[in-house]
Amino acid sequence: MSALENLFRQHLLNPFLVLELGPGVGGAEAERQGEKLLAMLAANDLPDLYWNRQRTATPFFDRGVVLDITPLVNADKVDLKDFWPSALKTYGREGKLYGLPNSASSHAYYFNKNLYQQAGLPLPSETAKKGPWNWDTIVEQGLKITKGEGPNKVFGFNQVTSIYSVDQFIWQNGGDLWDEKVTTCKLNEPAAVGAIQWLVDGVQKHKITPSSIDTKAGGDMFVAGRAGIVAAGRFILDTLLNSKFEPGMVVGPDGPKANVTRGDDLAASILKSAANQDGAWTFAKMWTSDDGQKLVLESRRSFTARRSFAQSDWMKSNLLPWEDLPTYMTGLERTGVYVAPGQTGEVNAIFDRELDLAYLGEKSVKDATDTMKREIDVALKKPL
């Protein structure tokens, strides 16, 4: 921990969520802390500031407990144009801003150079430059990479599971998960069904993607060197540091209708009831400063929230040798926004269950998405 970070953590805030939920913390832990914050709201025992993210933001906004920081932004002349557009959309509602972005994690595609070379294929980064680079390319190259049987089988494309990753494919096919007010599920509409069908075909038809049975037995196939390419965020870096293959990265391929990428912007949000709003705001701004952004990047989980810092000399000299700065920046300019429902836990459970049944071939994609629609519509109408 740097002296600067230690100073802010010791003297400005109740450190409860700040200490446990910084920008380097992974998604599952972030969701657990979101649940903890809901419990703290009920008990009226609150921190001044908490780390917010796309997938957990809505329940707190809908409860009206988060401070609109627009007056603070204007008073300190914070340049919002320096932040990625997806972050401002994620934390903006009806002209108000409920979080100051501190990091981002736009999905790129990471690939195993060795597997592409063994298959006699150009690297995805080379293919993307010459084109076409799209879903069809993934299938064509995946068929040539896939080989073997059983526990040693190598797959062309790693499995896509959570709703936070499948959303990218639905957007790229011209669809969405729900309406703008997040009251009606759209997962059974043709664009969403088509995207999920393409993912399921990778397992059931082309057999270039591992099933959940494969992943339960073999863990993360890409990290294990058994998948040619994976859609992932920068959080994957730590797991690749000791990999036995040479990784590379490329911007996500185009979908049939769009080239939107998936991201996960994080921000510092201040509660309306915060006893130390001034300190919380100072802390939030610290994380967006150059020194704060260095801390974010050193976690090797997230990318900078600021366009200008992304182009800094520090950034260029502190990425891993194979990381590609233009790929990150292109992805972040294309990043879509996942608007989480207030009932996110129940919605995720329904989606995960039905997607897994489709991957296993126990349900058709139509039956699975019809069930998603029916049950998620009910969940979306439940009170918070």
BELMOFEN-V221539 format. One record per pair of residues at least 6 apart in sequence whose ideal C-beta (glycine too) atoms are under 8 Angstrom apart, sorted by the first residue. I is the first residue (numbers start at 1). GAP is how many residues later the second one is. Records with the same first field share a line. If there is no record, write none. Layout:
I: GAP, GAP
This chain:
1: 8
2: 289, 293
4: 282, 287
5: 290
8: 274, 275, 278
9: 6, 9, 10
11: 268
12: 36, 264, 267, 268, 270, 271
13: 34, 35, 36, 263, 266, 267, 270
14: 32, 33, 34, 262
15: 32
16: 31
17: 16, 19, 20, 30, 32, 33, 34
18: 29, 31, 32, 33, 265
20: 9, 13
21: 8, 9, 12, 29, 30
22: 29, 277
23: 28, 79, 80, 243, 264, 272, 273, 276, 278, 279
24: 272, 275, 276, 277, 278
25: 8, 26, 276
26: 209, 275
27: 26, 28, 137, 208, 237
30: 21, 23, 25, 26
31: 24, 25
33: 17, 18
34: 22, 25
35: 310
37: 9, 10, 13, 23
38: 21
40: 6, 7
41: 19, 22, 24
44: 229
46: 225, 227, 228
47: 224, 227
48: 222, 223, 226, 227, 228, 229, 231, 232
49: 219, 220, 221, 222, 225, 231, 234, 235
50: 218, 219, 221
51: 51, 215, 216, 217, 218
52: 8, 14, 39, 46, 47, 214, 215, 216, 217
53: 211, 212, 213, 214
54: 36, 110, 209, 210, 211, 283, 284, 285, 286
55: 109, 209, 283, 285, 289
56: 284, 288
57: 33, 34, 41, 42, 212, 283
58: 124, 281, 282, 283, 284, 286
59: 281, 283, 285, 325
60: 6, 209
61: 32, 37
62: 280, 322
63: 321
64: 208
65: 206, 207, 208
66: 32, 33, 203, 204, 205, 206
67: 31, 202, 203, 204, 205, 207, 210
68: 28, 29, 30
69: 28, 29, 30, 31, 201, 212, 215
70: 25, 26, 27
72: 6, 209
73: 7, 24, 27
76: 209
78: 22, 207, 210
80: 8, 17
82: 224, 225, 226
83: 18, 222, 223, 224
84: 17, 20, 22, 179, 181, 221, 223, 248, 249, 251
85: 248, 250
86: 18, 20, 177, 179, 246, 249, 250, 251
87: 14, 17, 178, 180, 218
88: 9, 13
89: 248
90: 9, 175, 177, 247, 249
91: 6, 7, 8, 9, 10, 174, 176, 178
92: 6
98: 169, 171
99: 168, 169, 170
100: 167, 168, 184, 185, 187, 188
101: 164, 165, 166, 187, 204
102: 164, 165, 166, 182, 185, 186, 190, 191, 194, 203
103: 162, 163, 184, 190, 193, 199, 200, 201, 202
104: 159, 160, 161, 162, 198, 199, 200, 201, 228, 231
105: 128, 129, 130, 158, 159, 160, 161, 196, 197, 198
106: 127, 155, 156, 157, 158, 197, 222, 225, 226, 228, 229
107: 58, 61, 124, 125, 126, 145, 154, 155, 156, 224
108: 123, 124, 125, 126, 141, 142, 143, 144, 153, 216, 219, 220, 223
109: 15, 120, 121, 122, 123, 140, 141, 142, 143, 144
110: 112, 119, 120, 122, 126, 130, 137, 138, 139
111: 12, 13, 14, 117, 118, 119, 136, 137, 138, 139
112: 110, 113, 115, 116, 117, 133, 134, 135
113: 10, 132, 133, 134, 135
114: 111, 131, 132
115: 30, 39, 110, 112, 113, 130
116: 6, 7, 8, 25, 29, 112
117: 6
119: 22, 25, 26, 109
120: 24
121: 20, 23, 24
122: 8
123: 125, 127
124: 9, 17, 105, 124, 126
125: 123, 124, 125, 199, 202
127: 6, 10, 14, 123
128: 122, 123, 125
132: 122
133: 117, 120, 121
134: 119, 120, 121, 122
135: 37, 63, 118, 119, 120, 121
137: 116
138: 18, 19, 91, 115
139: 17, 18, 63, 67, 69
141: 15, 87, 88
142: 13, 14, 15, 60, 64, 66, 67, 86, 87
143: 13, 63, 65
144: 12
145: 9, 10, 11, 63, 83
146: 7, 8, 9, 10, 61, 62
147: 6, 7
148: 6
151: 66, 67
152: 74
153: 57, 61, 73
154: 72, 73, 74
155: 53, 54, 55, 59, 66, 71, 72, 73
156: 52, 53, 71, 72, 73
157: 45, 51, 52, 70, 71, 72, 73
158: 51, 52, 62, 63, 64, 69, 71, 72, 73
159: 43, 44, 50, 51, 52, 53, 55, 56, 62, 200
160: 6, 9, 39, 49, 71
161: 51, 191, 194, 195
162: 186, 190
163: 14, 175, 184, 185, 188, 189
164: 98, 100, 174
165: 66, 97
166: 29, 30, 33, 185, 189
167: 10, 95, 169, 171
168: 63, 84, 92, 93, 94, 168
169: 26, 27, 29, 30, 86
170: 6, 7, 17, 21, 22, 25, 26
171: 84, 87, 89, 165
172: 23, 82, 83, 84, 85, 86, 87, 88
173: 18, 19, 21, 22, 25, 82, 83, 84, 85
174: 17, 82, 83, 84
175: 11, 14, 15, 16, 17, 19, 20
176: 10, 15, 16
177: 8, 9, 10, 15, 161
178: 6, 7, 8, 9, 161, 163, 198, 202
179: 7
180: 159
182: 157, 159, 160, 198
183: 197, 198
184: 193, 196
185: 187, 188, 191, 192, 195
186: 6, 187
187: 6, 9, 164, 182, 185, 186, 189
188: 178, 181, 182, 184, 185
191: 66
192: 177
193: 172, 173, 176
194: 62
195: 60
196: 159, 162, 169, 172, 173
197: 168
199: 10, 160
200: 158, 159, 165
202: 6, 7
203: 6, 7, 8, 156, 158
204: 155, 157
210: 8, 11, 16, 17
211: 148, 149
212: 144, 147, 148
213: 147
214: 7
215: 6
218: 6, 8
220: 19
221: 6
222: 7, 8, 10, 14
223: 13, 16, 17, 20
225: 18, 19, 20
230: 6
231: 21, 31
233: 30, 31, 68, 69
234: 66, 67, 68, 69, 94
235: 66, 67
237: 63, 64, 83, 86
238: 62, 63
240: 7
246: 76
247: 75
248: 74, 76
249: 73, 74, 75, 78
250: 74, 77
251: 10, 76, 79, 80, 83
252: 7, 9, 10, 79, 82
253: 6
259: 75
260: 74, 75, 76
261: 70, 71, 73, 74, 75
262: 73, 74, 76
263: 68, 69, 72, 73, 74
264: 74
265: 40, 70
266: 36, 39
267: 38
268: 12, 15, 16, 19
270: 7, 10, 11, 14
274: 6
286: 6
287: 6, 8, 9
288: 17, 18
290: 19, 22, 24
293: 11, 12, 13, 16
294: 20, 24
296: 6, 7, 8, 9
297: 6, 7, 18, 21
298: 20
303: 7, 25, 29
304: 6, 11
307: 22
309: 6
310: 15, 18, 19, 22
315: 10
316: 9
319: 6
341: 6, 38, 39
342: 42
343: 36, 37, 39, 41
346: 33, 36
347: 29, 32, 33
350: 21, 22, 25, 26, 29
351: 21, 25
354: 9, 14, 15, 17, 18
355: 13
357: 6, 11
358: 6, 7, 10
363: 8
